[in-house]
Amino acid sequence: MSAMWCVRGKLHEQLVNLPQTATDRLVGRFGAVLYGLGFRVCSRDGKAAKVGNMERYIQTPDGASYAIQDMDGLTSSGTVAAVQPQCDTLAANILETAKTRGWKIAAAESLTAGLLADAFVRIPGASEVFLGSAVTYDINAKASVLGVDADLLRAEGAVHPEVARQMAERTAYLYDQPQYEGHVLGLSTTGVAGPGPDGNKPAGLVYIGVSIPAGALADTRKTVAVKLRLSGSREEVRHLSVLNVLRFVTQFTASKKE
């Protein structure tokens, strides 16, 4: 199992001292990101403290990442017209933050099929940060292009948290160049856009992945997958998937400032 780091300082005080209902909300904003990246909240004696909804997090087989089972702080519904301005604002802020930190951004997309890339390239100056997106809509392409585990895809299909996690991590490596020194933020989307289910997986079930470069919160790259339950038309689900990727990355950058 990977090492765990204790959250200290201002964020620690916020998490430990707030009432349960408040920590539930705060975990959605801060704790989800930190716990998913291998952090935990510790009491003053250094022992792990149970906070908010952290018990809903599931360790993946590699022992290094977690699938987030709630949507605190994310968005489950909304029209395309309402979502697009939010995406524009978030994407612009993420690009500026990445530029400041010397990061690049790469994506791997399934159900969004280029919409995540579009969210970034709509913003002037995106080429300074955004490298590209591998649209691997076909399940076999996820294995052959990105290198997602073929056995996992055969057993679980494309709509699975570990698939999203691997997509995000592999696209970061795919687009990396020696001059970037591994400082590539990897993003991914996979899910069921609808209108109907895909086998036993309902429309609106989406997993998004985020792979954080080494040095951001730990010495090694950390990658997480987030489970979404979205509602609306096919296009609304696809746009909401993009919005929630951007929201999650924004939450991470906010938590890092703490």
Backbone torsions as a table, in degrees:
resi	resn	phi	psi	omega
1	MET	NA	144.3	-179.8
2	SER	-70.7	156.5	178.8
3	ALA	-66.7	154.5	176.7
4	MET	-117.6	144.8	179.5
5	TRP	-115.3	142.7	-179.0
6	CYS	-88.0	136.2	175.3
7	VAL	-77.1	128.4	-179.9
8	ARG	-124.0	-178.8	172.9
9	GLY	72.3	-149.0	-172.7
10	LYS	-59.1	-46.0	-178.9
11	LEU	-64.5	-37.5	177.0
12	HIS	-58.5	-46.7	-179.6
13	GLU	-61.4	-39.7	179.7
14	GLN	-63.1	-43.5	-175.4
15	LEU	-72.1	-43.2	-173.8
16	VAL	-75.7	-36.8	-170.1
17	ASN	-90.5	-16.8	-179.3
18	LEU	-75.9	152.1	175.1
19	PRO	-61.1	163.8	-175.8
20	GLN	-56.0	-45.7	-177.9
21	THR	-63.8	-36.0	178.9
22	ALA	-70.6	-39.6	179.5
23	THR	-67.3	-31.7	174.8
24	ASP	-56.2	-44.6	-179.9
25	ARG	-69.7	-40.9	-177.4
26	LEU	-68.3	-35.5	176.4
27	VAL	-59.6	-37.6	177.3
28	GLY	-63.2	-29.4	-177.7
29	ARG	-90.2	-43.5	-173.9
30	PHE	-119.1	-53.5	-170.5
31	GLY	-61.7	-34.8	-179.8
32	ALA	-58.0	-45.5	-179.0
33	VAL	-65.6	-48.4	-176.1
34	LEU	-65.2	-43.8	-178.3
35	TYR	-68.4	-40.1	179.1
36	GLY	-63.1	-25.7	-179.6
37	LEU	-93.5	11.6	177.2
38	GLY	95.3	21.6	177.0
39	PHE	-109.2	156.3	173.6
40	ARG	-141.7	157.8	176.4
41	VAL	-86.9	133.5	-178.9
42	CYS	-118.7	147.1	173.8
43	SER	-73.6	174.9	-174.7
44	ARG	-63.7	-23.0	178.5
45	ASP	-87.3	5.3	175.3
46	GLY	91.4	-2.7	-180.0
47	LYS	-84.7	151.0	-178.3
48	ALA	-65.4	137.5	178.3
49	ALA	-113.4	136.0	177.5
50	LYS	-79.6	122.8	-175.0
51	VAL	-130.2	130.0	171.6
52	GLY	52.4	-131.4	-174.1
53	ASN	-94.8	20.6	-175.2
54	MET	-63.1	-23.3	179.5
55	GLU	-67.9	-10.1	179.8
56	ARG	-84.9	-0.7	-174.6
57	TYR	-91.9	138.1	-173.8
58	ILE	-115.9	128.6	177.8
59	GLN	-76.5	135.2	179.2
60	THR	-82.4	165.3	-174.0
61	PRO	-57.7	-27.4	-178.7
62	ASP	-78.3	-5.3	176.0
63	GLY	75.2	12.0	-172.7
64	ALA	-121.6	-10.4	-175.4
65	SER	-146.7	172.1	-171.3
66	TYR	-136.4	144.8	173.4
67	ALA	-96.7	125.1	-174.7
68	ILE	-87.1	125.2	-169.1
69	GLN	-101.5	7.0	175.2
70	ASP	-132.6	170.6	-175.0
71	MET	-118.7	25.9	179.1
72	ASP	-54.7	128.1	177.1
73	GLY	84.9	-4.0	178.9
74	LEU	-107.4	-178.0	-171.4
75	THR	-122.7	126.4	-174.4
76	SER	-100.5	-16.9	-178.3
77	SER	-151.2	160.6	178.4
78	GLY	156.6	149.9	179.5
79	THR	-77.6	159.1	177.6
80	VAL	-59.3	-41.0	-179.6
81	ALA	-62.4	-35.2	179.6
82	ALA	-78.8	-33.1	-175.5
83	VAL	-76.0	-38.1	-171.7
84	GLN	-58.4	-46.7	179.0
85	PRO	-61.6	-35.6	177.3
86	GLN	-64.1	-43.1	178.3
87	CYS	-60.3	-42.6	-179.4
88	ASP	-59.6	-46.0	-178.2
89	THR	-65.4	-47.6	-178.3
90	LEU	-64.2	-44.8	-178.7
91	ALA	-61.9	-41.4	178.9
92	ALA	-62.0	-42.2	179.6
93	ASN	-67.0	-40.4	179.4
94	ILE	-64.8	-42.9	178.3
95	LEU	-60.7	-41.5	179.8
96	GLU	-66.5	-42.3	178.7
97	THR	-63.3	-45.4	-179.9
98	ALA	-62.1	-41.5	178.6
99	LYS	-61.6	-43.1	179.9
100	THR	-62.1	-37.2	-176.8
101	ARG	-90.2	-1.2	179.7
102	GLY	76.9	24.5	179.3
103	TRP	-95.2	155.7	166.1
104	LYS	-111.2	165.9	-179.8
105	ILE	-129.3	133.9	174.8
106	ALA	-135.2	154.6	-177.5
107	ALA	-134.4	158.2	170.6
108	ALA	-131.9	122.9	-171.7
109	GLU	-123.8	141.8	172.4
110	SER	-115.1	-86.6	-174.6
111	LEU	-64.4	-28.0	-179.2
112	THR	-79.4	-21.8	169.0
113	ALA	45.2	48.6	176.9
114	GLY	105.0	-11.4	-179.9
115	LEU	-65.9	-34.1	178.5
116	LEU	-67.4	-42.8	175.2
117	ALA	-59.8	-43.5	-179.3
118	ASP	-61.2	-35.4	180.0
119	ALA	-58.4	-35.4	179.5
120	PHE	-83.2	-45.8	-173.3
121	VAL	-73.8	-11.6	171.3
122	ARG	-65.0	-21.4	-174.3
123	ILE	-92.2	124.6	177.8
124	PRO	-56.4	137.0	179.5
125	GLY	86.8	4.5	-177.9
126	ALA	-59.9	-28.8	-176.4
127	SER	-63.6	-17.3	176.9
128	GLU	-71.2	-19.9	-174.5
129	VAL	-126.0	-45.6	-172.3
130	PHE	-81.0	126.7	-175.5
131	LEU	-93.6	-36.2	-178.1
132	GLY	152.5	178.1	-179.8
133	SER	-140.0	132.8	175.5
134	ALA	-92.0	106.9	179.0
135	VAL	-84.7	94.9	-178.2
136	THR	-105.7	73.4	-176.3
137	TYR	-70.5	-39.4	179.8
138	ASP	-75.0	141.1	-176.8
139	ILE	-63.1	-37.0	179.8
140	ASN	-69.3	-31.4	178.1
141	ALA	-65.1	-29.8	178.2
142	LYS	-61.7	-35.1	177.7
143	ALA	-80.5	-48.1	-172.7
144	SER	-74.9	-35.0	-178.2
145	VAL	-89.3	-48.7	-175.0
146	LEU	-91.3	-28.8	-176.0
147	GLY	90.3	20.6	173.8
148	VAL	-63.6	142.9	-176.7
149	ASP	-55.5	116.9	-177.1
150	ALA	-65.6	-36.4	178.4
151	ASP	-64.7	-39.5	176.8
152	LEU	-62.0	-44.9	179.8
153	LEU	-63.0	-39.9	178.4
154	ARG	-66.9	-37.3	-175.9
155	ALA	-80.0	-38.6	-170.6
156	GLU	-114.3	-14.9	-173.0
157	GLY	81.9	-176.5	-175.9
158	ALA	-81.6	-21.6	-175.0
159	VAL	-95.7	88.2	-173.8
160	HIS	-158.7	143.5	-176.7
161	PRO	-61.4	-36.9	-179.6
162	GLU	-70.4	-29.4	174.2
163	VAL	-65.1	-46.4	178.2
164	ALA	-60.8	-41.4	179.8
165	ARG	-62.4	-47.3	-179.4
166	GLN	-66.4	-38.6	177.6
167	MET	-58.5	-45.6	-179.0
168	ALA	-64.2	-43.9	-178.7
169	GLU	-68.3	-44.3	-176.1
170	ARG	-69.2	-33.7	179.4
171	THR	-70.3	-30.7	175.4
172	ALA	-62.4	-41.6	178.0
173	TYR	-72.0	-36.8	-177.8
174	LEU	-61.0	-40.9	-175.7
175	TYR	-93.8	-3.9	-178.6
176	ASP	-68.7	148.7	175.1
177	GLN	-132.5	156.6	-177.9
178	PRO	-51.8	-37.7	-177.3
179	GLN	-71.4	-17.0	178.7
180	TYR	-84.9	-17.6	175.4
181	GLU	55.0	34.7	176.9
182	GLY	79.9	4.2	-177.3
183	HIS	-87.1	57.1	179.9
184	VAL	-115.9	123.0	175.7
185	LEU	-83.7	117.7	-178.7
186	GLY	-98.7	133.4	-178.8
187	LEU	-126.6	150.5	179.2
188	SER	-150.2	157.9	173.8
189	THR	-139.3	138.4	171.8
190	THR	-154.0	139.2	-177.8
191	GLY	171.4	-170.2	-178.0
192	VAL	-110.2	109.4	-177.9
193	ALA	-78.8	-23.1	-178.2
194	GLY	95.6	-171.2	13.4
195	PRO	-77.3	-20.7	-179.6
196	GLY	-106.2	178.3	-180.0
197	PRO	-73.9	165.9	171.9
198	ASP	-113.7	93.5	-173.1
199	GLY	65.8	-123.5	180.0
200	ASN	-93.6	10.9	-179.4
201	LYS	-106.2	119.8	-172.5
202	PRO	-74.0	156.5	172.2
203	ALA	-59.1	137.8	-179.3
204	GLY	94.3	-7.2	174.4
205	LEU	-80.6	117.1	-174.8
206	VAL	-136.7	143.5	170.5
207	TYR	-120.4	132.8	175.4
208	ILE	-115.7	145.5	-179.1
209	GLY	-120.2	146.3	176.5
210	VAL	-136.6	124.9	-179.8
211	SER	-115.7	114.4	-172.2
212	ILE	-93.6	129.6	-178.9
213	PRO	-59.3	151.0	174.2
214	ALA	-58.7	143.4	178.9
215	GLY	96.2	-13.7	-180.0
216	ALA	-73.9	-52.3	177.5
217	LEU	-127.9	-14.2	-178.1
218	ALA	-153.3	174.2	-176.9
219	ASP	-75.6	-18.1	-179.2
220	THR	-119.4	160.1	176.8
221	ARG	-61.0	138.7	177.7
222	LYS	-122.4	133.5	-175.3
223	THR	-131.4	134.2	-179.4
224	VAL	-130.0	159.9	173.1
225	ALA	-124.3	141.3	-178.4
226	VAL	-117.9	129.9	178.1
227	LYS	-89.1	128.3	178.6
228	LEU	-117.4	144.5	170.6
229	ARG	-119.7	100.2	-173.0
230	LEU	-106.3	156.5	178.4
231	SER	-132.6	155.3	179.5
232	GLY	127.5	-170.8	178.6
233	SER	-71.4	172.5	178.6
234	ARG	-55.9	-46.6	-179.2
235	GLU	-67.6	-36.5	178.2
236	GLU	-65.4	-41.9	178.2
237	VAL	-61.5	-42.1	-179.1
238	ARG	-65.3	-44.0	179.5
239	HIS	-70.1	-36.7	177.0
240	LEU	-64.9	-33.1	176.6
241	SER	-61.5	-44.3	177.9
242	VAL	-63.4	-46.2	179.5
243	LEU	-55.9	-42.4	-176.9
244	ASN	-74.0	-29.8	170.2
245	VAL	-60.5	-47.7	-178.3
246	LEU	-65.9	-38.8	177.5
247	ARG	-63.5	-43.0	-177.0
248	PHE	-66.4	-43.3	177.7
249	VAL	-62.5	-39.0	177.8
250	THR	-63.4	-41.0	176.8
251	GLN	-61.3	-41.3	178.7
252	PHE	-61.5	-47.7	-178.1
253	THR	-65.7	-34.1	176.3
254	ALA	-65.5	-43.1	-177.6
255	SER	-66.9	-33.5	-179.7
256	LYS	-65.8	-31.4	179.1
257	LYS	-66.7	-25.1	179.7
258	GLU	-65.2	NA	NA
